[in-house]
């Protein structure tokens, strides 16, 4: 099975202190949040081109408890969000099988929001200024603005 990252030219990637990553796709205005496990798999895809290669790179990042099955499930998550392309034979492990033998490493998780959905959630949470689009000036109403 061969693993290849999709075209990364349209992606802006920010790594967080906990190892998670935020990926913004400018083509479809989508923001993806990758937890540390999914982020480790995404990083591994930069150089590795097989599932076992991805698993080995993830082990260096996350520890020896990473299995080939965890790498497979991580790659399936990334493929579902169109971050990687996988060719060759199908996956061996299912998410349910992985849960049965999971140790200390968290399951990979990729959450997707459009920029509009993200803004709506931020407005609902009152974390953005609703008057952001209007310029602010300390000019009395009766006086002309200098610009």
NORKA-V612933 format. One record per residue. N is the residue number from 0. RES is the residue in one letter. SS is DSSP state (h for helix, s for strand, l for the rest). OMEGA is omega in whole degrees, 0 to 359 (* if undefined). D_LAST is the distance of its C-alpha to the last C-alpha in Angstrom with 2 decimals. Layout:
n;res;ss;omega;d_last
N;RES;SS;OMEGA;D_LAST
N;RES;SS;OMEGA;D_LAST
This chain:
n;res;ss;omega;d_last
0;X;l;180;61.70
1;X;s;182;58.76
2;X;s;179;55.23
3;X;s;173;52.16
4;X;s;175;48.48
5;X;l;181;46.45
6;X;l;184;43.74
7;X;l;183;41.42
8;X;l;182;38.71
9;X;l;183;36.69
10;X;s;171;37.21
11;X;s;187;35.12
12;X;s;176;37.51
13;X;s;178;36.88
14;X;s;180;39.95
15;X;l;182;40.14
16;X;l;181;42.22
17;X;l;180;45.03
18;X;l;177;45.52
19;X;l;181;43.87
20;X;s;173;41.29
21;X;s;182;38.28
22;X;s;178;38.19
23;X;s;178;35.31
24;X;s;183;36.25
25;X;l;179;33.30
26;X;l;182;35.59
27;X;l;179;36.19
28;X;l;179;33.51
29;X;s;176;36.29
30;X;s;179;36.43
31;X;s;175;39.94
32;X;s;180;41.10
33;X;s;176;44.29
34;X;l;184;46.44
35;X;h;179;48.07
36;X;h;178;51.12
37;X;h;179;49.24
38;X;h;178;46.93
39;X;h;178;50.05
40;X;h;179;51.44
41;X;h;178;48.19
42;X;h;181;48.21
43;X;h;181;51.89
44;X;l;179;51.27
45;X;l;182;49.40
46;X;l;183;52.78
47;X;l;179;55.59
48;X;l;174;56.81
49;X;s;179;59.51
50;X;h;180;59.71
51;X;h;175;61.95
52;X;h;176;59.55
53;X;h;180;56.64
54;X;h;180;58.89
55;X;h;178;59.84
56;X;h;177;56.25
57;X;h;178;55.39
58;X;h;178;58.40
59;X;h;181;57.02
60;X;h;190;53.75
61;X;h;180;55.11
62;X;l;186;58.73
63;X;l;182;62.19
64;X;l;178;62.10
65;X;l;180;60.09
66;X;l;175;62.48
67;X;h;179;62.40
68;X;h;177;62.18
69;X;h;177;58.98
70;X;h;179;57.54
71;X;h;181;58.60
72;X;h;177;56.94
73;X;h;179;53.74
74;X;h;177;53.74
75;X;h;177;54.39
76;X;h;181;51.28
77;X;h;178;49.19
78;X;h;179;50.78
79;X;h;179;50.06
80;X;l;176;46.32
81;X;l;175;46.64
82;X;l;177;45.97
83;X;s;174;49.41
84;X;s;183;52.03
85;X;s;178;55.67
86;X;s;181;58.60
87;X;l;182;62.29
88;X;l;184;64.46
89;X;l;180;63.15
90;X;l;179;62.44
91;X;l;186;65.46
92;X;l;172;64.10
93;X;l;179;62.54
94;X;h;180;60.09
95;X;h;178;62.96
96;X;h;180;65.26
97;X;h;179;62.63
98;X;h;182;62.17
99;X;h;183;65.92
100;X;l;185;65.98
101;X;l;178;62.58
102;X;l;188;62.63
103;X;l;184;59.84
104;X;l;181;57.11
105;X;l;175;54.72
106;X;l;177;54.63
107;X;l;180;51.82
108;X;l;176;48.98
109;X;s;180;46.04
110;X;s;184;43.64
111;X;s;174;41.25
112;X;s;171;38.13
113;X;s;179;35.57
114;X;h;178;31.93
115;X;h;177;31.63
116;X;h;179;34.67
117;X;h;179;33.36
118;X;h;179;30.08
119;X;h;178;32.22
120;X;h;180;34.47
121;X;h;178;31.63
122;X;h;179;30.15
123;X;h;181;33.67
124;X;l;181;34.18
125;X;l;179;30.88
126;X;l;174;30.02
127;X;l;179;26.51
128;X;l;182;23.48
129;X;l;180;23.51
130;X;l;184;19.84
131;X;l;185;18.87
132;X;l;180;17.08
133;X;l;177;14.55
134;X;l;180;11.64
135;X;l;177;12.33
136;X;l;178;10.52
137;X;l;180;12.68
138;X;l;177;11.19
139;X;l;184;14.01
140;X;l;184;14.22
141;X;l;183;14.85
142;X;l;176;11.79
143;X;l;176;8.52
144;X;l;183;5.51
145;X;l;181;3.81
146;X;l;*;0.00
